[in-house]
Amino acid sequence: MKRILIFTIVFIAASCKKEKIDATIEIGDPVFYIEGTIKGQPFKYTAGNDNYYMNTGFVADNNNVLWLSGTFGKEDCNGCNNSLKIELSDYKNRNGGLIDDIGTVLQAGNLQYFDITTQPFFRYSFAVDSILKLIPNYTFIWKEGGVQLASGKQTNIDFTVGSTKDITLETVNNLNGCVSTVSNVINSDSLMCEGLFDYSFLDSNKVKFNFKGQTNNTQYFWYINNFTAGTNASMTTTLSMDSLYNVYLETVNTNTACTTQFNKQLVIGNGTMCFAGYNYTRQYFKDDLFSKIKLTYTNETGTTYVSYNTKQPATSFFKLIKSDEYENNKKGEATMKIEANIKSWLYNMQNSNDSIEIVSNECVFGIAYPKQ
């Protein structure tokens, strides 16, 4: 973080008239500043003037979402009077760890404001089985309830908490036109009751299947082409060459009696036959996967106003114009300089009937981030 220190030099002219000259260490415009109106009244915060600083940092919230921040205020200010904090979430990094590409977070354009009324959801990341990824000339189509959602080797699908969706993968061999499909009913509530499994080849026709869910209090029932094949968390079997197999796993949680099924296909040895199979991972989110903005303003009496305890009106916006790398802050953290235009309503945290509007004519602020 660059500090611009202000010195006041007083000199006495021959007439004994005193004049003030403001001099700065660096010549040119200040790096970080915001100018606009609060509740219709003009305001301006400038790092380097009136003991104001641009305090940059980052923190992971309870869901391990990183929030990158810059605060116009006194040195090391955290909610001090006459301060404005701007926070931006890292939608890509959900583990509170290092950021390998800050450019994915700071994309120019209109960013959404975060609000606490957003409903939580699960984001499922579906991917074709590893062996399918290696086969050329295949097209992959993802469907929900028979309606095409996407194409490609992987896709993301959102589930509200407690919802159920029928997810189908359709594979097409573009050389011979062969088509195959596999469908599974996915219940986002079944954390302790999943049938997800994968497999690996130990030999050309010897295959090991492995259950991938929670193993506590779970019973397993494996079927291959409708015949019982095993009752353990994993099984190894030898299959005939040049054949298509439907593999089906049913699991039962003995504590909750919840039952679920998962199936996929595989082919042994015949490259002209079609088959389909997929895996998935999932994450719980309180908001969607886009960079979000939060504003926190504390006035001269210590009253705090925030932008995120309700949805912003349609007239609000946060437009990120551009971003550039900047020097490390005093904690040694990597920082970025961001130019933006802001229009937002902020609400008194103690009195929902008390609100203010902040509009910036110009704003350049900084954020810190954990650089890879």
N, C-alpha and C positions, 0 to 999 in steps of 0.2 A: 504494500500500500504506500503510495507516494504522499508525503505530507508537504503541504505548502504553508510555510510559516510567514506571518505578516509582521513586519516591523514598522513602527511609526517613528519617523524622523522629524523632529521639531527644530526649525531654525528661526533665528530672529533677524529680521531685516533691519536696515538702518533706522527705519521709522519705529522700531520696536514692535511692529505688528507680527503676531504669531501666525504661522501657516502650517498645516499638516500635509505631509507627503506620504502616501502609502506605497511602500516598495515591497516586492516579493522576490524570493530567491530565484524563481524562474520567470522569465518573460513570456507572456502569452495568456490565453484563456485558461481558466481553471479546468482540471480534468473531470471532476465529478460535481454535478450541480443539478438542481431541479428548480424550475420556475413556473409558476402558474397561479391557480386560485384554490383556496380552501373555503368552502361555504360562501363562495362569491368574493372573498377578500384576497388580494394578491399576497403571495408569499414567495420566498426564495431561500433555499438552503445551498450553501456553497462550501465544499470542503476546502479549508484554508482560511475562511473568513469567520470571525466571531467564535473562534475555537471549535468550529465544526470539523468533523472528520467523516470519511467514508469508512465505516467499520464493516469489514467483510468476514464471512464465515460460512459454515455449513453444519447441519445436524441431521441425524436420522430419526424419524418419528417412530411411534409404536409399531408401525407396520414395516419398519426398515426402509421406508421411502426417504431418499435424501432430499433435503430442502437447502438450497443454496441462497445465501442472503447478502444484502447490502443495506446498511442503516445510515441515514443522514442524522447525525447527532453528535454529542460530546464524545470524547475519546472513550472507547470501550463501552459505549452506551448500549444498554439492553432495556428498552422500555422507558428511557428517561424522558423528561418533559421536552416538548418541542422537538420531537423526533419522528422520522418516517422510515419504516422498515419495509423493504421489498423482498419477497421470497419467491423462488422459482423451483418447482419440483423436477427431479430427474426421472422422467417416465421410463427410461431404459433400465436403470439400475435399481432393482428392488431388494438388494441385499445390503444396502448401506456401505458398500465397498468402494474400491477405486473406480474412477471413470476413465475409460480408455479413449473415448471420443466425445469431448464436450460439445462438438458441433451438432451431434444428434439431439442435444437438449436445447441449444440456442439457435433454433431455426427461425429465420426471419418470417414475419407474418403476424397474424392476430392470434394471440394465445388466450386460452380460456381462464376464467377465474375459478379458483377452487371454492367449493362451498360444502358445508357440513351436512346438507340435506341430501347429498348424493347417496343412492342406495348401494350397499356393498354387493359384490358379485365375485364369481370365480371366472378366471380366464383360462380356458383349456387350450393347450398347444398340441395339436394333433400332427403326427408325422407318420409317413409310410414306414413299414418295417425295413430294417437296415438292408436286407438282401434286395428289396425292391429298389432301393436307392442306387444300386449298382447296375441295374438292368437298363440298357439303352432302349430307345424307341418306345417308351411307355408314356401314356398320358394318364394323369391322376385327377379325378374329379371328386370333390367333396360335396355331400348333400345332407340336408337336414329335413327329415320327413318327406323325402323324395324331391325336394327343391334344391337345385344347385346353388351352392354358396361360394365356391372357389375352386381353383385348379392349381396343381403343383404338388410338390412332395410334402408340403406342410402348410398348415393354416391355423389361425386362432379363432376360437368361438367362445363367446361369453355366455355364462349361465347365471341367472339370478339365483340367490341362495334358495335351495330346495326345489329347483326346477329339474325337469327331466327332458332329454332330447334324444331322438333316434338319429344317430350319426352314421352315414353310409360312405364308404370309400369305393369308388368305381375305377377299375383299371382297364385301360385299353391298349392292346398291343398294336401299334401303328403299322407293323409289317404284315400281319395276317388278319387284322380286324377282330381278333379274339377279345371278348369282354368278360370281366368277372366283377362281382360285387360282394362286399361283406358289410353287415350292419350290426351295430350294438346300441342298446339303450343305456345312456349314461345318465345317472342320477347324481346331481351335485351334492346331495345330502349324505351319500353313502361313503363317508370318510373311512369308516371302519369295516366296510363291506364292499370290496372291489374284487373283480376277477381278472384284472389286467395281468398279462404275462408276455414274455418274449421267448425266443428260442435261438439256439446256435447249433451249428453242424460240427459234430465230433469226427465224422467221416463223411463219405459221399452220400450215405443214406442213413447215418446214425445221428439222431437229433436229441438235444437236451432242451426241455421246456422248463422255464422258471417262473413261478408266481412272483409278482412285483409289488404286491400290496402289503398291508399289515398282517403279520403272521400270528399275533396273539389271538387265542380263542377262535381259530378259524379251521373249518373243515374244507377239504378239497375233493372235487369230483371231476376228473379229467375224462373226456370222451374224444375219440378219433373216429370220424365217419360213423357217429352214433353208437360206437362200442366203448364200453368202460375201459379206461387205459391206466388209471392210477388214482391214489387217494392221498398223496403227499404234496408238499409245497413245490417239489420239482420231480420231474420224471425223465428218464432216458429210454428211447425206443428206437428200433431199427425198422425202417419203412421200405416198401418195395419201390424200385426205380420206376421212372416214367409214369408217375401217378399223382393225382390231385387229392389233397387231404383237407378235410374240414376239422379243425381242432377247436374244442369247446371246453371251457373251464367254468364250473359252477362253484361258488364259494358260499359258505354259511357261517355267520358269526354266531357262536354258541351262546354269547351273552345277550345279544339283541334279537336273535333269530332272523336277522336281515339276510336276504339271499340275493345274489346277483350273478349274472352270467356275462362271459366275454368270449368271443370267437374270432378266429382268423383262418386263413387258408395258407397252404404252402404246397409247392410242387417239388418233387424229387426227380431231378435229372432231365426233364423234358423242357427245353427252352422255348417251344412253340406254344405251350399251354399258358393260360392266364391264371393268375391268382391275386388275392388281395388280402391285406392285413395292415393294421396300424397300431401304434402305441400313443400314449398321451402323457403329458404332465399338466399340473394345474397349480395356480396360485390364487390366493385370496386378495382382493383389492377393495379398498373403500372408494376409490375413484378410478376413472379410466386411464388408459396408458397414453396420456399426452402431458406435455409440460403444462403445469398449472401455476397460477399467480395468487399470492396472498399479500395484502397490504395491511400494515398496522401503523396507525397514527396515534401519538400521544400528545395532547395539547398542553398549553402552558400551565394548566392546573392539575395535570396528571390524569385526566380522563382519557381512556383508551377506546379507540374506534377501530373496528376490523372490517375487512371486505368479505369475510367468508362465512358469517353465520346465517346467511340467506342467499338466494340466487340473485345475481346482478340483473338489473333491467336490460332490455335489449340495446339501449343507447350506450351502455358501458363498453369499454374496449381497453385492451392492452396490446399495443402494436410494437413488436420488437423490430427495430429498423436494421440494426447491425450489431455485431459484437467483434471484439478484438482482444487478443491476448494482452495482458498487462503484467507488471512486475509482481513478484511475490509480496504478500502482506507481511506484517511484522512477526507473525507466527510461522513464516516460511511456507505458507500455503499458496498454491497457484491461484491466480485470479484472472478474471475477464472483465473488460469494460464494455458496457452495454448501453446502446442508445435506444430510447423507447418513447412512445407517446402514450399517455395514460388518461383515462376518464373512468372514475369509479365512485360508487356510493359506499360509504363506510358507516358502520352502525355501532352505537354505544353498547359495550358488552354488558352493562348493568341496566340499560334502559332501551328497549327495542324501539321506542318511539322517538328516540334522539338519533338523528343521522346527519351526515355531512357529505358533500360531494367534493372530490379532489379532481382537478383538471390540470394537466401539465402542458404548458406551451413547449417546453424543452425539458428533457431529462436524460442525464448520463449518470449511470450508477455502476457499482462494481459488485461482483460476487466472488466468493472463494469456492474451490472444489478440491476433492481428493484426487489428484492427478495420478494416472497410471504410471 
